[in-house]
Amino acid sequence: MVSLIITSYNYAQYVERAIRSALDQSLSKSEYEILVINDCSTDRTVDVLSNYTEEVRVFNLEKNLGLSGARNYGIQKAKGQFIVFLDADDYIHRDLLKVQKLFLEENTSLDAVSTDYYLVNEKGVRQRHVNAEEEPIACGIMFRKDFLYNVGLYDETFRAREEEELRIRWTKKYNIYNVIIPLYRYRMHDSNLTKNEDAMSKHQDLLQSKHKE
């Protein structure tokens, strides 16, 4: 069983596209579940998600936990042995889960599987094919859930660069194999957290402080 976890904070305009791409997977419906963690959004996210409660496990948090906290919440609620994260402003190719699950089931030496991705603009038009090994992102990676627990899940003190911090701890014990097929769609827009230079700079310092050799 795969648990696909969508985290959303004030992305009502995008989250339906993410959910539709998750529902449209070629993997059998009996082999995966979809969880949406609404991190106490203040826009119309609750109204949007109310349309999907029969097909998706929706969790409307009463307190904003931040991305790390919301992802950890999703992991703890997940029923699957494999975990994949999808940001609410992104979406995925219909074969993502099938390909990644096959790799992990048939290769017990693999601990996690990523795929390449397309950068897309706000309208979803492809801009660039990106090698995820050279330019890694947090989402579109299928992890073995027990290994996520082994490394301690996400550090909730990180409100940015949380994926970099987790990856440092992950790669000390486990591997990530990349499939060179662009099956993830990473949407670029003005609200991307990575464009918040103050937050990114602050958490870069925090990252270096925590993991200085």
Sequence and secondary structure as in RCSB ss.txt:
>XXXX:A:sequence
MVSLIITSYNYAQYVERAIRSALDQSLSKSEYEILVINDCSTDRTVDVLSNYTEEVRVFNLEKNLGLSGARNYGI
QKAKGQFIVFLDADDYIHRDLLKVQKLFLEENTSLDAVSTDYYLVNEKGVRQRHVNAEEEPIACGIMFRKDFLYN
VGLYDETFRAREEEELRIRWTKKYNIYNVIIPLYRYRMHDSNLTKNEDAMSKHQDLLQSKHKE
>XXXX:A:secstr
 EEEEEEESS HHHHHHHHHHHHT SS GGGEEEEEEE S SSSHHHHHGGGTTTSEEEE SS  HHHHHHHHHH
HH  SSEEEEEETT EE TTHHHHHHHHHHH TT SEEEEEEEEE TT  EEEEE TTTS  SSS EEEHHHHHH
HTS  TT SSSHHHHHHHHHHHH   EEEEEEEEEEE  TT GGG HHHHHHHHHHHHHHT  
